[in-house]
Amino acid sequence: MAFDSAGTLYEAVEANPAVDNIHKFSPLGVDLGNFATFPAVDGPMFLAFEPSPVSEPSSLTLLAMGLSVLVGSF
């Protein structure tokens, strides 16, 4: 498992030694980067993170999302 600076949890799962699978868990469901794995000699798999630019949601977008949830709860 690995965390990025935003506190997002990432888990690397080796389902098949020939094919490495990466599962991303993001609290906002946003793709925060590109991932790669590579085998170590007689050791575990390593996770490499290459950040990609992600635009933050605007205050107006967050307000609209909050209002839609509030209205939907009534």
DSSP file (Angstrom, degrees, kcal/mol; ACC not computed):
  #  RESIDUE AA STRUCTURE BP1 BP2  ACC     N-H-->O    O-->H-N    N-H-->O    O-->H-N    TCO  KAPPA ALPHA  PHI   PSI    X-CA   Y-CA   Z-CA
    1    1 A M              0   0    0      0, 0.0     2,-0.3     0, 0.0    10,-0.2   0.000 360.0 360.0 360.0 152.6    0.0    0.0    0.0
    2    2 A A  E     -A   10   0A   0      8,-2.9     8,-2.9     6,-0.0     2,-0.4  -0.992 360.0-150.2-146.5 151.4    1.1    3.6   -0.6
    3    3 A F  E     -A    9   0A   0     -2,-0.3     6,-0.2     6,-0.2     2,-0.2  -0.943  11.1-147.0-119.1 143.8   -0.2    7.0    0.2
    4    4 A D    >   -     0   0    0      4,-1.4     3,-2.0    -2,-0.4     6,-0.0  -0.448  42.0 -88.5 -96.9-178.0    0.3   10.2   -1.8
    5    5 A S  T 3  S+     0   0    0      1,-0.3    -1,-0.0    -2,-0.2    -2,-0.0   0.709 126.9  57.7 -66.5 -19.2    0.7   13.7   -0.3
    6    6 A A  T 3  S-     0   0    0      2,-0.1    -1,-0.3     0, 0.0    -3,-0.0   0.460 119.2-108.4 -87.8  -1.4   -3.1   14.2   -0.5
    7    7 A G    <   +     0   0    0     -3,-2.0     2,-0.3     1,-0.3    -2,-0.1   0.626  65.1 154.5  85.2  13.8   -3.7   11.1    1.7
    8    8 A T        -     0   0    0     18,-0.1    -4,-1.4     1,-0.1     2,-0.4  -0.585  39.7-130.8 -77.5 135.7   -5.1    9.0   -1.1
    9    9 A L  E     -A    3   0A   0     16,-0.4    16,-1.4    -2,-0.3     2,-0.4  -0.732  24.2-175.5 -91.6 132.0   -4.6    5.2   -0.6
   10   10 A Y  E     -AB   2  24A   0     -8,-2.9    -8,-2.9    -2,-0.4     2,-0.5  -0.986   5.2-164.0-125.4 137.8   -3.2    3.1   -3.3
   11   11 A E  E     - B   0  23A   0     12,-2.0    12,-2.2    -2,-0.4     2,-0.5  -0.984   6.7-153.3-126.2 127.2   -2.9   -0.7   -3.2
   12   12 A A  E     - B   0  22A   0     -2,-0.5     2,-0.5    10,-0.2    10,-0.2  -0.862  14.0-169.9 -98.8 128.3   -0.7   -2.7   -5.5
   13   13 A V  E     - B   0  21A   0      8,-1.8     8,-1.5    -2,-0.5     2,-1.1  -0.974  16.1-153.6-122.7 125.9   -1.8   -6.3   -6.0
   14   14 A E  E     +     0   0A   0     -2,-0.5     6,-0.1     1,-0.2     8,-0.1  -0.783  26.7 162.3 -97.3  92.0    0.3   -9.0   -7.7
   15   15 A A  E    S+     0   0A   0     -2,-1.1    -1,-0.2     4,-0.3     5,-0.1   0.816  72.9  15.5 -79.9 -31.6   -2.4  -11.3   -9.0
   16   16 A N  E >  S- B   0  19A   0      3,-1.2     3,-1.1    -3,-0.2    -1,-0.3  -0.987  72.4-132.8-143.7 129.2   -0.2  -13.0  -11.5
   17   17 A P  T 3  S+     0   0    0      0, 0.0     3,-0.1     0, 0.0    -1,-0.1   0.788 110.7  47.5 -55.3 -26.8    3.6  -12.8  -11.5
   18   18 A A  T 3  S+     0   0    0      1,-0.2     2,-0.5    -3,-0.0    -4,-0.0   0.717 116.5  43.9 -86.6 -20.8    3.6  -12.1  -15.3
   19   19 A V  E <  S-B   16   0A   0     -3,-1.1    -3,-1.2     2,-0.0     2,-0.5  -0.974  73.1-154.8-129.8 118.3    0.9   -9.4  -15.0
   20   20 A D  E     -     0   0A   0     -2,-0.5     2,-0.4    -6,-0.1    -6,-0.2  -0.791  10.3-157.9 -95.7 129.9    1.0   -6.7  -12.3
   21   21 A N  E     -B   13   0A   0     -8,-1.5    -8,-1.8    -2,-0.5     2,-0.5  -0.868   2.9-159.9-109.0 139.8   -2.3   -5.2  -11.4
   22   22 A I  E     -B   12   0A   0     -2,-0.4     2,-0.5   -10,-0.2   -10,-0.2  -0.976   1.5-162.8-119.1 128.4   -2.7   -1.8   -9.7
   23   23 A H  E     -B   11   0A   0    -12,-2.2   -12,-2.0    -2,-0.5     2,-0.4  -0.945   9.2-156.6-108.9 127.7   -5.8   -0.9   -7.8
   24   24 A K  E     -B   10   0A   0     -2,-0.5     2,-0.5   -14,-0.2   -14,-0.2  -0.876   7.8-169.6-106.3 134.7   -6.4    2.8   -7.1
   25   25 A F        +     0   0    0    -16,-1.4   -16,-0.4    -2,-0.4     3,-0.0  -0.971  12.4 172.2-122.6 114.8   -8.5    4.1   -4.3
   26   26 A S    >   -     0   0    0     -2,-0.5     3,-1.0   -18,-0.1   -18,-0.1  -0.983  33.3-141.5-125.2 131.3   -9.2    7.8   -4.4
   27   27 A P  T 3  S+     0   0    0      0, 0.0    -1,-0.1     0, 0.0   -20,-0.0   0.793 107.5  37.6 -62.5 -25.9  -11.7    9.5   -2.1
   28   28 A L  T 3  S-     0   0    0      2,-0.1     3,-0.1    -3,-0.0    -3,-0.0   0.427 109.8-118.6-102.7  -0.9  -12.8   11.8   -4.9
   29   29 A G    <   +     0   0    0     -3,-1.0     2,-0.4     1,-0.2    -5,-0.0   0.809  66.0 144.8  68.1  28.8  -12.7    9.2   -7.7
   30   30 A V        -     0   0    0     24,-0.0     2,-0.8     2,-0.0    -1,-0.2  -0.834  57.1-121.8-105.3 136.9  -10.1   11.2   -9.5
   31   31 A D        -     0   0    0     -2,-0.4     3,-0.1     1,-0.2    21,-0.0  -0.671  32.6-180.0 -74.6 111.4   -7.2    9.8  -11.4
   32   32 A L        -     0   0    0     -2,-0.8    20,-1.6     1,-0.1     2,-0.3   0.476  52.2 -33.9 -97.1  -3.1   -4.2   11.3   -9.7
   33   33 A G  E     -C   51   0B   0     18,-0.2     2,-0.4    20,-0.0    -1,-0.1  -0.996  65.1 -71.4 172.7-176.1   -1.4    9.8  -11.7
   34   34 A N  E     -C   50   0B   0     16,-2.4    16,-2.3    -2,-0.3     2,-0.4  -0.854  41.5-154.7-107.9 143.1    0.2    7.0  -13.6
   35   35 A F  E     +C   49   0B   0     -2,-0.4     2,-0.3    14,-0.2    14,-0.2  -0.887  14.5 175.0-123.5 148.3    1.4    3.9  -12.0
   36   36 A A  E     -C   48   0B   0     12,-1.4    12,-2.4    -2,-0.4     2,-0.3  -0.993  11.5-157.0-147.0 146.8    4.0    1.3  -12.8
   37   37 A T  E     -C   47   0B   0     -2,-0.3    10,-0.2    10,-0.2   -17,-0.1  -0.912   8.6-176.7-120.8 153.5    5.4   -1.8  -11.0
   38   38 A F  E     -C   46   0B   0      8,-1.0     8,-1.6    -2,-0.3     2,-0.2  -0.987  27.5-113.4-147.4 141.9    8.7   -3.5  -11.5
   39   39 A P  E     -C   45   0B   0      0, 0.0     2,-0.3     0, 0.0     6,-0.2  -0.479  22.8-143.0 -78.2 143.2   10.0   -6.7   -9.9
   40   40 A A    >   -     0   0    0      4,-0.7     3,-1.3     3,-0.3     2,-0.5  -0.716  34.5 -94.0 -96.3 154.8   13.0   -6.6   -7.5
   41   41 A V  T 3  S-     0   0    0     -2,-0.3    -1,-0.0     1,-0.3     0, 0.0  -0.583 104.6 -17.6 -71.5 119.1   15.6   -9.3   -7.5
   42   42 A D  T 3  S+     0   0    0     -2,-0.5    -1,-0.3     1,-0.2     0, 0.0   0.873 127.1  88.0  50.9  42.5   14.5  -11.8   -4.8
   43   43 A G  S <  S-     0   0    0     -3,-1.3    -3,-0.3     1,-0.1    -1,-0.2  -0.843  80.8 -65.8-151.5-171.9   12.2   -9.2   -3.3
   44   44 A P        -     0   0    0      0, 0.0    -4,-0.7     0, 0.0     2,-0.2  -0.178  55.3 -90.1 -77.8 172.1    8.8   -7.6   -3.3
   45   45 A M  E     -C   39   0B   0     -6,-0.2     2,-0.3   -33,-0.1   -33,-0.1  -0.576  40.6-141.1 -78.1 147.0    7.2   -5.6   -6.0
   46   46 A F  E     -C   38   0B   0     -8,-1.6    -8,-1.0    -2,-0.2     2,-0.5  -0.854   3.7-140.0-111.4 149.1    7.7   -1.8   -5.9
   47   47 A L  E     -C   37   0B   0     -2,-0.3     2,-0.4   -10,-0.2   -10,-0.2  -0.929  13.5-165.2-110.8 125.6    5.2    0.9   -6.7
   48   48 A A  E     -C   36   0B   0    -12,-2.4   -12,-1.4    -2,-0.5     2,-0.5  -0.927   5.0-158.2-111.4 134.2    6.3    3.9   -8.7
   49   49 A F  E     -C   35   0B   0     -2,-0.4   -14,-0.2   -14,-0.2   -16,-0.0  -0.946  10.1-174.4-117.2 126.0    4.0    7.0   -8.8
   50   50 A E  E     -C   34   0B   0    -16,-2.3   -16,-2.4    -2,-0.5    -2,-0.0  -0.931  25.7-136.6-117.0 105.7    4.2    9.6  -11.5
   51   51 A P  E     -C   33   0B   0      0, 0.0   -18,-0.2     0, 0.0   -19,-0.1  -0.245  15.6-159.3 -65.0 147.7    1.9   12.5  -10.6
   52   52 A S        -     0   0    0    -20,-1.6     2,-0.2   -21,-0.0    -2,-0.0  -0.944  31.5 -94.3-122.9 149.2   -0.3   14.0  -13.3
   53   53 A P        -     0   0    0      0, 0.0     2,-0.4     0, 0.0   -20,-0.0  -0.416  43.5-177.0 -66.7 130.3   -1.9   17.5  -13.2
   54   54 A V        -     0   0    0     -2,-0.2     2,-0.3   -22,-0.1   -22,-0.0  -0.996  22.7-130.1-128.8 127.0   -5.4   17.4  -11.9
   55   55 A S        -     0   0    0     -2,-0.4     3,-0.1     1,-0.1     0, 0.0  -0.584  23.8-125.1 -78.0 136.6   -7.6   20.5  -11.7
   56   56 A E        -     0   0    0     -2,-0.3     2,-0.1     1,-0.1    -1,-0.1  -0.520  32.6-100.6 -75.7 145.7   -9.2   21.1   -8.3
   57   57 A P        -     0   0    0      0, 0.0    -1,-0.1     0, 0.0     2,-0.0  -0.422  42.1-113.6 -66.3 143.6  -13.0   21.5   -8.4
   58   58 A S     >  -     0   0    0      1,-0.1     4,-2.2    -2,-0.1     5,-0.2  -0.291  20.5-112.1 -74.3 162.3  -14.1   25.1   -8.2
   59   59 A S  H  > S+     0   0    0      1,-0.2     4,-2.5     2,-0.2     5,-0.2   0.875 119.5  54.3 -60.8 -38.2  -16.0   26.5   -5.2
   60   60 A L  H  > S+     0   0    0      2,-0.2     4,-2.4     1,-0.2    -1,-0.2   0.894 107.7  49.6 -64.5 -39.6  -19.1   26.9   -7.4
   61   61 A T  H  > S+     0   0    0      2,-0.2     4,-2.3     1,-0.2    -2,-0.2   0.921 112.1  47.7 -64.2 -43.9  -18.9   23.2   -8.4
   62   62 A L  H  X S+     0   0    0     -4,-2.2     4,-2.5     2,-0.2    -2,-0.2   0.892 111.7  50.7 -64.6 -39.2  -18.6   22.1   -4.8
   63   63 A L  H  X S+     0   0    0     -4,-2.5     4,-2.6     2,-0.2    -2,-0.2   0.923 110.6  48.8 -63.4 -44.4  -21.5   24.4   -3.8
   64   64 A A  H  X S+     0   0    0     -4,-2.4     4,-2.2     2,-0.2    -2,-0.2   0.895 111.7  49.5 -62.7 -40.3  -23.7   23.0   -6.6
   65   65 A M  H  X S+     0   0    0     -4,-2.3     4,-1.9     2,-0.2    -1,-0.2   0.923 111.8  48.7 -64.4 -43.5  -22.8   19.4   -5.5
   66   66 A G  H  X S+     0   0    0     -4,-2.5     4,-2.4     1,-0.2    -2,-0.2   0.904 111.9  48.6 -62.7 -42.4  -23.7   20.2   -1.9
   67   67 A L  H  X S+     0   0    0     -4,-2.6     4,-3.0     1,-0.2     5,-0.3   0.884 109.1  52.7 -66.3 -38.5  -27.0   21.8   -2.8
   68   68 A S  H  X S+     0   0    0     -4,-2.2     4,-1.9     2,-0.2    -1,-0.2   0.880 111.7  46.1 -66.2 -36.1  -28.0   18.9   -5.0
   69   69 A V  H  X S+     0   0    0     -4,-1.9     4,-0.9     2,-0.2    -2,-0.2   0.913 114.0  48.9 -69.1 -42.3  -27.3   16.5   -2.1
   70   70 A L  H >< S+     0   0    0     -4,-2.4     3,-0.7     1,-0.2     4,-0.4   0.931 114.3  44.3 -63.3 -47.0  -29.2   18.7    0.3
   71   71 A V  H >< S+     0   0    0     -4,-3.0     3,-1.2     1,-0.2    -1,-0.2   0.875 110.6  55.8 -65.9 -37.7  -32.2   19.1   -2.0
   72   72 A G  H 3< S+     0   0    0     -4,-1.9    -1,-0.2    -5,-0.3    -2,-0.2   0.702  98.6  62.4 -68.4 -18.9  -32.2   15.3   -2.8
   73   73 A S  T <<        0   0    0     -4,-0.9    -1,-0.2    -3,-0.7    -2,-0.2   0.588 360.0 360.0 -84.7  -9.1  -32.4   14.5    0.9
   74   74 A F    <         0   0    0     -3,-1.2    -1,-0.2    -4,-0.4    -2,-0.2   0.442 360.0 360.0 -95.2 360.0  -35.8   16.1    1.3
